């Protein structure tokens, strides 16, 4: 597992290895707040952090944050202004953060999004925080092919295995049927009633190594996935 903790320490070993953090969906609400927290307050792995691929993550390393986003025109300028990265301002980055790199035009529905990510990150990363999603249920119903490609990104998963990077994933309550006020993970049955919920649940199952990803009932009576 990999635990993100905030720190206000200014003591950083500048000769230590760099840890690369990839954040997808960086221009979204959650992505922008996460970037701000990590960049301003710093990030330090847990002392016992060993991911499932067996790759050690150093405790005293500096960090590079790669911010993958699709098409928000003002994102890069806003990010530079907020973090003080423009040439005429003073950087607000925490000493443990060596740089924050925007990666624009990363469209998970395209065929070349992984190539763009790899090129932007120098071929490898150490941690992936996957926030990118098509989150409008209505849009997903009308565009199921794009919804499956974006919300269940198998290419990203294969990349994570290749480089030994754990994926931190944010799912949705729409993996449940929605007939109750509260659901308890590992107790209540998952039963998504729309394409959005099915795609999000499927990627949960990908990360957990489960097969099939969705049973016939979860697929709404269609064939298993």
C-alpha positions in Angstrom: 0.0 0.0 0.0 1.0 3.6 -0.4 0.0 6.2 2.2 0.0 10.0 1.3 0.7 12.1 4.4 1.1 15.8 4.7 4.2 17.3 6.2 5.4 20.8 6.9 9.1 19.8 7.3 11.6 21.8 5.3 14.4 19.3 5.8 14.8 17.4 2.5 17.8 15.4 1.3 18.3 16.9 -2.2 20.5 13.9 -3.2 17.8 11.4 -2.6 15.9 9.7 -5.5 13.0 11.3 -7.2 9.5 9.8 -6.7 7.2 10.6 -9.7 3.5 11.0 -8.9 1.1 10.9 -11.8 -2.3 12.5 -11.2 -4.9 12.0 -13.9 -8.0 14.2 -14.1 -5.8 16.9 -12.7 -7.9 19.8 -13.9 -11.0 18.5 -12.1 -12.3 19.6 -8.7 -10.6 16.8 -6.7 -7.5 16.9 -8.8 -6.9 20.6 -8.4 -7.3 20.4 -4.6 -5.0 17.3 -4.4 -2.3 19.1 -6.4 -2.5 22.2 -4.2 -2.3 20.1 -1.0 0.7 18.1 -2.2 2.6 21.0 -3.8 2.2 23.4 -0.9 2.4 21.0 2.1 4.6 18.3 0.8 4.2 14.6 0.5 6.0 11.7 2.3 5.5 8.0 1.8 4.7 5.7 4.8 7.8 4.1 6.3 6.4 0.7 5.4 5.4 1.6 1.9 5.9 -1.4 -0.4 3.5 -1.6 -3.3 2.0 -4.8 -4.7 4.6 -5.0 -7.5 7.3 -5.3 -4.9 8.9 -1.9 -5.7 10.3 0.0 -2.7 9.3 3.6 -2.4 11.9 5.7 -0.6 10.9 7.5 2.5 13.2 10.5 2.1 12.8 11.2 -1.6 11.9 14.4 -3.4 8.8 14.3 -5.6 7.8 15.3 -9.1 4.0 15.7 -9.7 2.8 15.1 -13.2 -0.7 16.6 -13.8 -2.5 14.9 -16.7 -5.6 16.7 -17.9 -7.6 17.0 -21.1 -8.8 20.4 -22.3 -9.2 23.1 -19.7 -7.6 26.1 -21.5 -6.6 28.0 -18.4 -5.3 25.1 -16.3 -1.6 25.5 -16.9 -1.6 29.3 -16.4 -3.8 29.0 -13.3 -1.5 26.3 -11.9 1.7 28.4 -12.5 0.1 31.5 -11.0 -1.2 29.7 -7.9 2.1 27.9 -7.2 4.3 30.9 -8.1 6.0 29.1 -11.0 5.9 32.1 -13.3 9.3 33.7 -14.0 8.5 36.9 -12.1 7.2 35.2 -9.0 8.5 33.3 -6.0 7.8 29.6 -6.0 5.4 28.4 -3.3 6.4 24.7 -3.7 7.2 22.7 -0.6 10.9 21.8 -0.5 10.0 18.1 -1.0 8.5 18.9 -4.3 11.0 19.4 -7.1 8.6 20.3 -9.8 4.9 20.2 -11.0 4.5 19.4 -14.6 1.2 19.9 -16.5 0.5 17.3 -19.2 -2.3 18.6 -21.5 -4.5 17.0 -24.1 -4.5 13.6 -22.3 -7.8 12.2 -23.6 -8.5 8.7 -22.2 -10.9 8.0 -25.1 -8.1 8.4 -27.6 -5.7 5.7 -28.7 -2.5 7.6 -27.9 -3.1 8.8 -24.4 -0.7 6.4 -22.8 2.1 7.4 -25.2 1.5 11.0 -24.3 1.7 10.2 -20.6 4.8 8.1 -20.9 6.5 10.8 -23.0 5.6 13.5 -20.6 6.7 11.6 -17.5 10.0 10.3 -19.0 8.7 6.8 -19.5 7.9 5.8 -15.9 6.2 6.9 -12.7 6.2 5.6 -9.1 2.6 6.3 -8.1 -0.6 6.9 -10.0 -3.6 8.7 -8.6 -6.3 8.0 -11.1 -9.1 10.7 -10.9 -9.9 11.1 -14.6 -13.5 10.0 -15.5 -16.5 10.5 -17.6 -18.8 11.1 -14.6 -22.1 12.2 -16.2 -24.4 9.2 -16.1 -26.4 10.6 -19.0 -23.4 11.1 -21.2 -22.1 7.6 -20.4 -25.5 6.1 -21.4 -25.3 7.8 -24.7 -21.6 7.2 -25.3 -20.9 3.7 -23.7 -17.8 3.1 -25.8 -16.1 6.2 -24.6 -17.3 5.6 -21.0 -15.7 2.1 -20.9 -12.4 3.4 -22.4 -12.2 6.3 -20.0 -13.6 4.8 -16.8 -12.0 1.4 -17.2 -8.6 2.3 -18.6 -6.9 -1.0 -19.2 -3.9 0.6 -20.9 -3.2 2.6 -17.7 -3.5 -0.5 -15.7 -1.0 -2.4 -17.9 1.4 0.6 -17.7 1.2 0.5 -13.9 2.2 -3.2 -13.9 5.0 -2.6 -16.3 6.6 0.2 -14.1 5.6 -1.2 -10.7 3.4 1.8 -9.8 0.4 1.3 -7.5 -2.9 3.0 -8.6 -4.9 5.0 -6.1 -8.4 5.0 -7.5 -11.6 6.9 -6.7 -14.8 5.0 -7.4 -18.5 6.0 -6.9 -21.6 5.1 -4.9 -23.3 4.3 -8.2 -21.8 0.8 -8.1 -24.8 0.2 -5.9 -28.5 0.0 -6.8 -29.4 3.1 -4.9 -32.4 1.8 -3.0 -30.8 2.4 0.4 -29.6 5.5 2.1 -26.3 4.0 3.2 -24.2 1.2 1.8 -21.4 -0.7 3.5 -18.4 -1.8 1.4 -17.8 -5.6 1.5 -21.3 -6.2 3.0 -23.8 -4.8 0.6 -24.2 -6.2 -2.9 -22.9 -4.2 -5.8 -25.6 -3.7 -8.5 -25.0 -0.7 -10.8 -28.0 0.4 -12.8 -26.3 2.5 -15.4 -23.2 2.4 -17.7 -21.3 4.9 -15.4 -21.6 2.6 -12.4 -20.7 -0.5 -14.4 -17.6 1.1 -15.8 -16.4 2.3 -12.4 -17.1 -1.1 -10.7 -15.3 -2.9 -13.5 -12.1 -1.0 -12.9 -12.4 -1.7 -9.2 -12.4 -5.4 -10.2 -9.5 -4.9 -12.6 -7.4 -3.5 -9.7 -8.5 -6.3 -7.4 -7.7 -8.9 -10.0 -11.2 -10.3 -10.1 -12.7 -12.3 -13.0 -15.3 -11.9 -14.4 -15.3 -8.1 -13.9 -19.1 -8.0 -13.8 -21.6 -10.8 -13.5 -24.7 -11.0 -15.6 -26.9 -9.3 -13.0 -24.4 -6.4 -12.6 -24.4 -6.1 -16.4 -28.2 -5.6 -16.4 -28.9 -9.0 -17.9 -26.3 -8.8 -20.6 -23.4 -11.2 -20.9 -20.7 -11.2 -18.2 -17.9 -8.8 -18.7 
